[in-house]
Each structure stands twice: as C-alpha cells, then as structure tokens.
Amino acid sequence: MSAQQLENIARQVIEEGFNRGNYSALDNLFAPDYREHQFGLKPDLQGLKDNIRGLRAAFPDFCLTIDAVVTQGEEVWMRGTARGTHLGPFMGMPPSGKTFTVQVFDSLRITDGKVVDHWGVPDRFHLMAQLGALPTPAR
C-alpha cells in the first residue's frame, strides 16, 4: 500500500471512530486479530470501541485533530491534539465542566489495508491536571 493509503486509513480511524463515534466503521478498518498495546486499554477491537464510548460519554464534544503524520513501511505515526469538555464521569471523577487540550502520539501498523497493532501515548498527566485531579505545577 502507498503511504497515502496508509495515512487515509489512519485518518478514518480518528474521524469515524473518535470524532464521530461511528463504531461500525471501525469493523472495516481493523483486522480480526487486531491488538491494542496502549497501557490500561483492553487488547482488542471491542475494547477500543468501549474505550472510545467511555471517552465520548465523559467528553461529549471530544475531538482529536491530527497535526502531523509520518509513514514508513506498514507503520503510521501520528501526533495529534485532543480536546473536550468534562461533562460525564471519568476515571472516578464526577463531571467538572472543565475543558482540556492535550497532545497524543499514536503508532499504527497496517497490513493488507487493516490496522493490526496500535500503540498510543496520550498526555494523561496534563489531562488530569487540567481536570483538577492533579496539582498544576507553577511556571
């Protein structure tokens, strides 16, 4: 597959799954043996869908913008910005009404047009600090 085709698949995952909550669209983008490697997440596609549902319940306006993409071979690396407003329970915290903006790094391996592996690194400390769950460091 071309680099552009790989990037298009990665962008569909973000746009359809995370930004629109179109979980059925993910079925066509992921391999049956897909593995999730991000810390704390369930290891399969159903787990990913559950995670996205949880994010969208806690942050109904959740939006992930892709800021940069690099492809090499079967790998796609993305740097993005996640934004949302805390309007539902999240990680044991009641809704705060606070907004957040954090950086996210993702790596996907795509084989034969299907995502087979994902590693993600959201800036969870910055997220929790913006929601009031951690002290904010002095600048």
C-alpha positions in Angstrom: 0.0 0.0 0.0 1.1 3.5 -0.6 2.0 5.9 2.2 -1.1 8.0 1.3 -3.4 4.9 1.5 -2.0 4.1 5.0 -2.5 7.7 6.1 -6.0 7.6 4.8 -6.8 4.5 6.9 -5.3 6.1 10.0 -7.3 9.3 9.4 -10.5 7.3 9.0 -9.9 5.7 12.4 -9.7 9.1 14.0 -12.5 10.8 12.1 -15.0 7.9 12.2 -14.2 6.3 15.5 -13.1 9.0 17.8 -14.6 12.2 16.3 -18.0 10.8 15.1 -18.5 7.8 17.3 -19.2 5.6 14.2 -18.1 2.3 15.8 -19.4 0.1 12.9 -17.0 1.9 10.5 -14.1 0.6 12.6 -15.1 -3.0 11.8 -13.9 -2.5 8.2 -10.6 -0.8 9.2 -9.3 -3.3 11.8 -8.1 -6.9 11.3 -9.8 -9.6 13.3 -6.6 -10.3 15.2 -6.0 -6.5 16.0 -4.0 -5.9 19.2 -4.1 -2.8 21.4 -0.8 -2.1 23.2 -1.7 1.2 25.0 -1.4 0.9 28.7 -4.6 0.4 30.5 -6.8 -0.4 27.5 -8.4 -3.7 26.6 -6.4 -5.6 23.9 -8.9 -5.9 21.1 -11.3 -4.0 18.8 -14.3 -4.4 21.2 -12.1 -2.9 23.9 -11.1 0.0 21.6 -14.8 0.7 20.9 -15.6 0.6 24.6 -12.8 3.0 25.3 -14.0 5.4 22.7 -17.6 5.2 24.1 -16.2 6.0 27.5 -14.3 9.0 26.2 -17.3 10.3 24.3 -19.6 9.8 27.4 -17.2 11.7 29.6 -16.3 14.3 27.0 -19.3 14.6 24.5 -17.5 17.1 22.4 -14.3 15.1 22.3 -12.3 15.9 19.1 -8.9 14.6 18.0 -7.1 16.7 15.4 -4.2 15.2 13.5 -1.3 17.6 13.5 1.4 15.5 11.8 1.7 12.1 10.1 4.7 10.1 9.1 4.5 6.7 7.3 7.3 4.1 6.8 6.6 0.6 5.5 3.5 -0.6 7.3 3.8 1.9 10.1 1.9 5.2 10.6 2.9 7.6 13.3 0.6 10.5 14.2 0.9 13.5 16.5 -2.4 15.0 17.4 -4.3 17.3 19.7 -7.2 16.0 21.8 -9.8 18.5 23.2 -13.0 18.1 25.1 -15.2 19.3 28.0 -15.6 17.1 31.1 -19.4 16.6 31.2 -19.6 12.9 32.3 -17.8 10.7 34.9 -14.2 10.0 34.1 -11.7 7.8 35.9 -13.8 8.0 39.1 -14.2 11.8 38.9 -17.6 13.5 38.6 -18.1 15.9 35.8 -16.3 19.2 36.3 -17.3 21.2 33.3 -13.6 21.9 32.7 -12.1 21.8 29.2 -8.8 20.1 28.3 -6.3 20.2 25.4 -3.6 17.6 25.3 -1.1 16.1 22.9 -1.4 12.5 21.8 1.1 10.3 19.9 -0.1 7.2 18.1 1.6 4.4 16.1 -0.4 2.0 14.0 0.8 -1.0 12.0 -1.4 -1.6 8.9 -1.2 -4.8 6.9 -3.3 -5.5 3.8 -5.4 -2.4 4.5 -6.3 -3.3 8.1 -5.0 -2.0 11.4 -3.3 -4.9 13.2 -1.5 -3.1 16.0 -1.8 0.2 17.9 0.4 1.9 20.5 -0.8 5.2 21.9 0.7 7.8 24.3 -1.8 10.5 25.4 -0.5 13.1 27.9 -2.6 11.7 30.7 -0.8 13.8 33.4 -1.6 17.0 31.6 -5.2 15.9 31.1 -5.7 15.0 34.8 -4.1 18.3 35.9 -6.5 20.3 33.6 -9.4 18.4 35.1 -8.3 19.3 38.6 -7.2 15.8 39.6 -3.5 16.7 40.0 -1.8 19.9 41.3 -0.9 22.3 38.5 2.9 22.9 38.5 4.0 26.6 38.9 5.6 28.1 35.9 
